[in-house]
Amino acid sequence: MTALFIVFGVIIAGFIWCAIDDYRFKQSLLILKEGRENDSICSFARSFDYRQIDTKAIRAVYESLQPYLRSKSKPFPIHREDRLLEDYGIDFEELEYIFIDDIGPSISRDFSNSESNPYFDRVKTVGDLVLFTHHQPSAR
């Protein structure tokens, strides 16, 4: 009987910890969002040299990150210097899914040989993600 109470207590503590962690993450996004009320995909795109960088890569990265960050129906104001792990909570495993499921098919990029990309293992910020995507070969 005591073991049951211990297991039940651990499960409840886990739920409480997850709720607190989720609350802290949402608060950190709100803090990050402050001062960015007028930012949009246009301001994000202008932060890159769009004559050199494929605008499809810029848009694909912006749109594929939105489901992770969106609050209600309003797009999150992404900046190129935002850190994927520290600011957004997106780790390497999630990045793989973002590449394979969202970015690659939307702009016809092949991510099968990403180790040859000059930005491989250097993707830390949203800007790095755009550059990595830009340097991937076309799937055509």
N, C-alpha and C positions, 0 to 999 in steps of 0.2 A: 504494500500500500504506500509506503514511504517513497519507494522508487517511482511510483506513478505520479506522486506530487512533485518529485524532482524533475521528471520528464516534462510534466505539464508546466512547471515554472520556467524551465529552459525554453520551451516553445513560446510562452507568453513574453519572456524577455527578448527573444528573437524578433517577435512581431513589433514590440516596442522599439527596439533598436532600429529596425527597418523604417518604421514611421518617423523616427527622429532624423535618421539619415536622409530620408526623402524630403523632409521639411527643410533641413539645412541646405540641400541641393537646390531646392526651389528658391530659397532666400538668396543664395549666392547668384542665381540667375537673375533675380530681381535687382540685385545690387549692380550686376554687370550691365543690365538693361538701362539703368539710370543714365540720363544724358544722351540717350540714343533714340529718343522718341521719333525723330524725323528721318532716321536712317532707313534705307530700303535696299533692295537688290541693286539699284542704280548707284548708290554711294559705295556699296561693296565692290561692284564692277569697276568703278572709277579708281579704286585703290590699287588696281593692277594696270600695267601697261597693256591695254586691250588691243594694241596694234601688234604686240608680240605674243600675247597669250590668247589661246583659243577661247572666245567668249562662251562657247558651248560648255567648256570645262568649268568656267567660272559659274555659269548658271546651274549646271548639274550639281556642283558641290553645294552651292547655296540651297538649292531645292532639296537635296538629299539629306541635309542636316536639319531641316525644319521639323520633321516629325519628332526628333529627339529634343527639340527646344521650344516648340510652339506652345504658347499659353492661350487657351481658348482658340479663336480663329485668327488671331493676329500673328503675322510672321515675326520671328525673333530677329532683332537687328544684329546680324553677324558682322564681325570685323575680321580682317585678315590676320591680325596678330593674336586673336583669341586662341588659347591653348586647348587642344582637343581633350586631353585627359584632365588637366587641372580645372579648367573652366567649364567644360561641357560634360565631363564624366564619360567620355567615349574612349574606350581602350582599343588596343590593337585588334583584338578579336572582332569587335563591333565594326571597326574600320574595314576589315575584310568583307563582311557582309554588305556594308555600304558600297564598296567597290563592285562586288560581284552582282548584287541584286539591284542596285539603284543607278550608280554612276555609269558603269560600263555599258549596259544595254541602252541607256538613255542617249548616249552620244556615240555609240558604236566604237568603243575602245576595247582593246583586248588586254585583259589583266592577267593572262595566263603566265607570262614571263616577266613579272614585275621586278624580279631580282636584278635585271639589267638596267632598270630605270636609275638615273643618277640621283634621284631623291629617295630611293629605297632605304629604309631604316632611318630616314631623316624627317619623317612626317611628324611634327610636333604641334604645328599651328594650322589654322584653316588655310593660310597662305601656302604653306608647304603642301597641303592636300591638293590645292588647285594646281600648283606646279607639278606635283607628282602625276596628277591626272592629265595635264597638258603633255607631259613627256611620254605617255603611254602610246604605243602604236595603234593605228586605226585597225578595227576588226574587219574591215572590207578587203 
